[in-house]
Every structure is written in structure tokens, then in C-alpha cells.
Amino acid sequence: MVVTVHLHTTLQRRTPTGALRRLQVTLPAGGTLGDLLARLEVDPQPEAVLLVVNGRQADAGQALAEGDEVHLIPALSGGAPDGVIAVPWNSLKQTQFAEREV
């Protein structure tokens, strides 16, 4: 069976011709999302990547079918480092961009 995989942000593969964002993957009949993740060497932990099959959130045990659309969306982390204060957008807009329209 063939499924289409959409790789988001940091999961995109670098190739000599640019970033690979979408690919077709052939799996044996009865293959699961976990099998696909193993083939692509993607961490299947829920905190590492959001798994979406045909527009619905899924888990690694979900069976895949011919023609499924799979989106692999890496978890994003972030925040302010220690000692840095986050500035609300409204405040930033008023102070730094007061001279021009944003």
C-alpha cells in the first residue's frame, strides 16, 4: 500500500534539490502508523510529534490504508530563557513600531 506523508518544519528532509516536504511511502498491507514512523526514523513518542491521519489525530498503533494522508508535525518547545521577560504584543507594537503601521 502507498500512503502520502507530509513532513512539517524540522521533520522535512534535506536533499541536494531542497527540502523534501511530501513523499510517497510504500508499506506492507496491514502496516501501522508506527511502522511508517520506524521506516522514516521518526520518534513515535506523543510529546515528540503530533500524528495526523486523514485530518484526525492518531496514535502509532493506527492501521493505515491505501491512499491515506499522514501529517507528521513535530512538537514545538520554547519559551523565554531564565531572566528574560516576555513582552505582550500590544506593548511591543506601541513601543517599537509606533512610527509605522504594523
PyMOL commands that place a pseudoatom at each C-alpha (Angstrom):
pseudoatom trace, name=CA, resn=MET, resi=1, chain=A, elem=C, hetatm=0, pos=[0.000, 0.000, 0.000]
pseudoatom trace, name=CA, resn=VAL, resi=2, chain=A, elem=C, hetatm=0, pos=[1.106, 3.573, -0.649]
pseudoatom trace, name=CA, resn=VAL, resi=3, chain=A, elem=C, hetatm=0, pos=[0.482, 6.470, 1.748]
pseudoatom trace, name=CA, resn=THR, resi=4, chain=A, elem=C, hetatm=0, pos=[1.317, 10.140, 1.341]
pseudoatom trace, name=CA, resn=VAL, resi=5, chain=A, elem=C, hetatm=0, pos=[3.378, 11.672, 4.126]
pseudoatom trace, name=CA, resn=HIS, resi=6, chain=A, elem=C, hetatm=0, pos=[3.597, 15.404, 4.805]
pseudoatom trace, name=CA, resn=LEU, resi=7, chain=A, elem=C, hetatm=0, pos=[6.653, 16.358, 6.841]
pseudoatom trace, name=CA, resn=HIS, resi=8, chain=A, elem=C, hetatm=0, pos=[6.286, 19.595, 8.773]
pseudoatom trace, name=CA, resn=THR, resi=9, chain=A, elem=C, hetatm=0, pos=[9.039, 22.012, 9.877]
pseudoatom trace, name=CA, resn=THR, resi=10, chain=A, elem=C, hetatm=0, pos=[12.036, 20.211, 11.417]
pseudoatom trace, name=CA, resn=LEU, resi=11, chain=A, elem=C, hetatm=0, pos=[10.976, 16.800, 10.072]
pseudoatom trace, name=CA, resn=GLN, resi=12, chain=A, elem=C, hetatm=0, pos=[11.488, 17.886, 6.472]
pseudoatom trace, name=CA, resn=ARG, resi=13, chain=A, elem=C, hetatm=0, pos=[14.360, 16.073, 4.792]
pseudoatom trace, name=CA, resn=ARG, resi=14, chain=A, elem=C, hetatm=0, pos=[17.198, 17.995, 3.195]
pseudoatom trace, name=CA, resn=THR, resi=15, chain=A, elem=C, hetatm=0, pos=[18.109, 16.921, -0.330]
pseudoatom trace, name=CA, resn=PRO, resi=16, chain=A, elem=C, hetatm=0, pos=[20.501, 18.387, -2.915]
pseudoatom trace, name=CA, resn=THR, resi=17, chain=A, elem=C, hetatm=0, pos=[17.499, 19.980, -4.646]
pseudoatom trace, name=CA, resn=GLY, resi=18, chain=A, elem=C, hetatm=0, pos=[15.938, 21.462, -1.474]
pseudoatom trace, name=CA, resn=ALA, resi=19, chain=A, elem=C, hetatm=0, pos=[13.650, 20.459, 1.376]
pseudoatom trace, name=CA, resn=LEU, resi=20, chain=A, elem=C, hetatm=0, pos=[11.522, 17.343, 0.930]
pseudoatom trace, name=CA, resn=ARG, resi=21, chain=A, elem=C, hetatm=0, pos=[8.139, 18.101, 2.463]
pseudoatom trace, name=CA, resn=ARG, resi=22, chain=A, elem=C, hetatm=0, pos=[5.917, 15.458, 0.893]
pseudoatom trace, name=CA, resn=LEU, resi=23, chain=A, elem=C, hetatm=0, pos=[6.675, 11.886, -0.044]
pseudoatom trace, name=CA, resn=GLN, resi=24, chain=A, elem=C, hetatm=0, pos=[5.016, 8.640, -1.013]
pseudoatom trace, name=CA, resn=VAL, resi=25, chain=A, elem=C, hetatm=0, pos=[5.865, 5.658, 1.178]
pseudoatom trace, name=CA, resn=THR, resi=26, chain=A, elem=C, hetatm=0, pos=[5.093, 2.038, 0.377]
pseudoatom trace, name=CA, resn=LEU, resi=27, chain=A, elem=C, hetatm=0, pos=[4.251, -0.171, 3.346]
pseudoatom trace, name=CA, resn=PRO, resi=28, chain=A, elem=C, hetatm=0, pos=[3.153, -3.788, 3.525]
pseudoatom trace, name=CA, resn=ALA, resi=29, chain=A, elem=C, hetatm=0, pos=[-0.598, -4.425, 3.799]
pseudoatom trace, name=CA, resn=GLY, resi=30, chain=A, elem=C, hetatm=0, pos=[-1.714, -4.089, 7.407]
pseudoatom trace, name=CA, resn=GLY, resi=31, chain=A, elem=C, hetatm=0, pos=[1.058, -1.585, 8.174]
pseudoatom trace, name=CA, resn=THR, resi=32, chain=A, elem=C, hetatm=0, pos=[0.553, 0.829, 11.030]
pseudoatom trace, name=CA, resn=LEU, resi=33, chain=A, elem=C, hetatm=0, pos=[1.495, 4.405, 11.685]
pseudoatom trace, name=CA, resn=GLY, resi=34, chain=A, elem=C, hetatm=0, pos=[4.210, 3.013, 13.987]
pseudoatom trace, name=CA, resn=ASP, resi=35, chain=A, elem=C, hetatm=0, pos=[5.649, 1.031, 11.058]
pseudoatom trace, name=CA, resn=LEU, resi=36, chain=A, elem=C, hetatm=0, pos=[5.738, 4.206, 8.992]
pseudoatom trace, name=CA, resn=LEU, resi=37, chain=A, elem=C, hetatm=0, pos=[7.459, 6.133, 11.791]
pseudoatom trace, name=CA, resn=ALA, resi=38, chain=A, elem=C, hetatm=0, pos=[10.091, 3.403, 12.147]
pseudoatom trace, name=CA, resn=ARG, resi=39, chain=A, elem=C, hetatm=0, pos=[10.716, 3.463, 8.395]
pseudoatom trace, name=CA, resn=LEU, resi=40, chain=A, elem=C, hetatm=0, pos=[11.203, 7.234, 8.475]
pseudoatom trace, name=CA, resn=GLU, resi=41, chain=A, elem=C, hetatm=0, pos=[13.191, 7.085, 11.725]
pseudoatom trace, name=CA, resn=VAL, resi=42, chain=A, elem=C, hetatm=0, pos=[10.795, 9.469, 13.498]
pseudoatom trace, name=CA, resn=ASP, resi=43, chain=A, elem=C, hetatm=0, pos=[10.381, 9.330, 17.291]
pseudoatom trace, name=CA, resn=PRO, resi=44, chain=A, elem=C, hetatm=0, pos=[6.851, 7.978, 17.923]
pseudoatom trace, name=CA, resn=GLN, resi=45, chain=A, elem=C, hetatm=0, pos=[6.515, 9.487, 21.424]
pseudoatom trace, name=CA, resn=PRO, resi=46, chain=A, elem=C, hetatm=0, pos=[3.372, 11.666, 21.735]
pseudoatom trace, name=CA, resn=GLU, resi=47, chain=A, elem=C, hetatm=0, pos=[5.372, 14.532, 23.221]
pseudoatom trace, name=CA, resn=ALA, resi=48, chain=A, elem=C, hetatm=0, pos=[7.771, 14.454, 20.253]
pseudoatom trace, name=CA, resn=VAL, resi=49, chain=A, elem=C, hetatm=0, pos=[5.415, 14.512, 17.276]
pseudoatom trace, name=CA, resn=LEU, resi=50, chain=A, elem=C, hetatm=0, pos=[1.725, 15.051, 16.539]
pseudoatom trace, name=CA, resn=LEU, resi=51, chain=A, elem=C, hetatm=0, pos=[0.403, 12.260, 14.319]
pseudoatom trace, name=CA, resn=VAL, resi=52, chain=A, elem=C, hetatm=0, pos=[-2.486, 13.067, 11.979]
pseudoatom trace, name=CA, resn=VAL, resi=53, chain=A, elem=C, hetatm=0, pos=[-4.102, 10.622, 9.557]
pseudoatom trace, name=CA, resn=ASN, resi=54, chain=A, elem=C, hetatm=0, pos=[-6.705, 11.906, 7.121]
pseudoatom trace, name=CA, resn=GLY, resi=55, chain=A, elem=C, hetatm=0, pos=[-7.235, 15.040, 9.192]
pseudoatom trace, name=CA, resn=ARG, resi=56, chain=A, elem=C, hetatm=0, pos=[-7.644, 13.275, 12.543]
pseudoatom trace, name=CA, resn=GLN, resi=57, chain=A, elem=C, hetatm=0, pos=[-5.182, 12.899, 15.368]
pseudoatom trace, name=CA, resn=ALA, resi=58, chain=A, elem=C, hetatm=0, pos=[-3.929, 9.319, 15.636]
pseudoatom trace, name=CA, resn=ASP, resi=59, chain=A, elem=C, hetatm=0, pos=[-1.552, 7.153, 17.615]
pseudoatom trace, name=CA, resn=ALA, resi=60, chain=A, elem=C, hetatm=0, pos=[1.249, 4.872, 16.463]
pseudoatom trace, name=CA, resn=GLY, resi=61, chain=A, elem=C, hetatm=0, pos=[-0.973, 1.789, 16.609]
pseudoatom trace, name=CA, resn=GLN, resi=62, chain=A, elem=C, hetatm=0, pos=[-3.403, 3.037, 13.984]
pseudoatom trace, name=CA, resn=ALA, resi=63, chain=A, elem=C, hetatm=0, pos=[-3.626, 0.845, 10.888]
pseudoatom trace, name=CA, resn=LEU, resi=64, chain=A, elem=C, hetatm=0, pos=[-3.008, 2.620, 7.608]
pseudoatom trace, name=CA, resn=ALA, resi=65, chain=A, elem=C, hetatm=0, pos=[-4.797, 2.048, 4.315]
pseudoatom trace, name=CA, resn=GLU, resi=66, chain=A, elem=C, hetatm=0, pos=[-4.005, 2.692, 0.674]
pseudoatom trace, name=CA, resn=GLY, resi=67, chain=A, elem=C, hetatm=0, pos=[-4.127, 6.407, -0.105]
pseudoatom trace, name=CA, resn=ASP, resi=68, chain=A, elem=C, hetatm=0, pos=[-4.072, 7.664, 3.497]
pseudoatom trace, name=CA, resn=GLU, resi=69, chain=A, elem=C, hetatm=0, pos=[-2.711, 11.185, 4.057]
pseudoatom trace, name=CA, resn=VAL, resi=70, chain=A, elem=C, hetatm=0, pos=[-0.365, 11.324, 7.040]
pseudoatom trace, name=CA, resn=HIS, resi=71, chain=A, elem=C, hetatm=0, pos=[0.902, 14.577, 8.571]
pseudoatom trace, name=CA, resn=LEU, resi=72, chain=A, elem=C, hetatm=0, pos=[3.854, 14.410, 10.957]
pseudoatom trace, name=CA, resn=ILE, resi=73, chain=A, elem=C, hetatm=0, pos=[4.074, 17.608, 12.977]
pseudoatom trace, name=CA, resn=PRO, resi=74, chain=A, elem=C, hetatm=0, pos=[6.943, 17.936, 15.454]
pseudoatom trace, name=CA, resn=ALA, resi=75, chain=A, elem=C, hetatm=0, pos=[6.197, 19.236, 18.910]
pseudoatom trace, name=CA, resn=LEU, resi=76, chain=A, elem=C, hetatm=0, pos=[7.478, 22.730, 19.379]
pseudoatom trace, name=CA, resn=SER, resi=77, chain=A, elem=C, hetatm=0, pos=[9.080, 23.851, 22.555]
pseudoatom trace, name=CA, resn=GLY, resi=78, chain=A, elem=C, hetatm=0, pos=[10.166, 27.227, 23.550]
pseudoatom trace, name=CA, resn=GLY, resi=79, chain=A, elem=C, hetatm=0, pos=[9.723, 29.993, 25.981]
pseudoatom trace, name=CA, resn=ALA, resi=80, chain=A, elem=C, hetatm=0, pos=[11.847, 32.673, 27.434]
pseudoatom trace, name=CA, resn=PRO, resi=81, chain=A, elem=C, hetatm=0, pos=[15.239, 31.739, 28.863]
pseudoatom trace, name=CA, resn=ASP, resi=82, chain=A, elem=C, hetatm=0, pos=[15.782, 32.428, 32.562]
pseudoatom trace, name=CA, resn=GLY, resi=83, chain=A, elem=C, hetatm=0, pos=[15.898, 36.111, 33.289]
pseudoatom trace, name=CA, resn=VAL, resi=84, chain=A, elem=C, hetatm=0, pos=[14.051, 37.161, 30.128]
pseudoatom trace, name=CA, resn=ILE, resi=85, chain=A, elem=C, hetatm=0, pos=[10.623, 38.696, 30.474]
pseudoatom trace, name=CA, resn=ALA, resi=86, chain=A, elem=C, hetatm=0, pos=[8.094, 38.074, 27.729]
pseudoatom trace, name=CA, resn=VAL, resi=87, chain=A, elem=C, hetatm=0, pos=[6.641, 41.319, 26.393]
pseudoatom trace, name=CA, resn=PRO, resi=88, chain=A, elem=C, hetatm=0, pos=[2.979, 41.307, 25.337]
pseudoatom trace, name=CA, resn=TRP, resi=89, chain=A, elem=C, hetatm=0, pos=[2.429, 42.025, 21.640]
pseudoatom trace, name=CA, resn=ASN, resi=90, chain=A, elem=C, hetatm=0, pos=[0.328, 45.132, 22.371]
pseudoatom trace, name=CA, resn=SER, resi=91, chain=A, elem=C, hetatm=0, pos=[3.154, 46.618, 24.404]
pseudoatom trace, name=CA, resn=LEU, resi=92, chain=A, elem=C, hetatm=0, pos=[5.731, 45.779, 21.735]
pseudoatom trace, name=CA, resn=LYS, resi=93, chain=A, elem=C, hetatm=0, pos=[3.609, 47.269, 18.980]
pseudoatom trace, name=CA, resn=GLN, resi=94, chain=A, elem=C, hetatm=0, pos=[3.186, 50.529, 20.859]
pseudoatom trace, name=CA, resn=THR, resi=95, chain=A, elem=C, hetatm=0, pos=[6.853, 50.971, 21.745]
pseudoatom trace, name=CA, resn=GLN, resi=96, chain=A, elem=C, hetatm=0, pos=[8.953, 49.637, 18.873]
pseudoatom trace, name=CA, resn=PHE, resi=97, chain=A, elem=C, hetatm=0, pos=[6.629, 50.197, 15.976]
pseudoatom trace, name=CA, resn=ALA, resi=98, chain=A, elem=C, hetatm=0, pos=[4.942, 53.450, 16.964]
pseudoatom trace, name=CA, resn=GLU, resi=99, chain=A, elem=C, hetatm=0, pos=[6.357, 55.278, 13.921]
pseudoatom trace, name=CA, resn=ARG, resi=100, chain=A, elem=C, hetatm=0, pos=[4.874, 52.946, 11.322]
pseudoatom trace, name=CA, resn=GLU, resi=101, chain=A, elem=C, hetatm=0, pos=[1.841, 50.797, 10.802]
pseudoatom trace, name=CA, resn=VAL, resi=102, chain=A, elem=C, hetatm=0, pos=[2.302, 47.110, 11.605]
for i in range(1, 102): cmd.bond("trace and resi %d" % i, "trace and resi %d" % (i + 1))
show_as sticks, trace
zoom trace
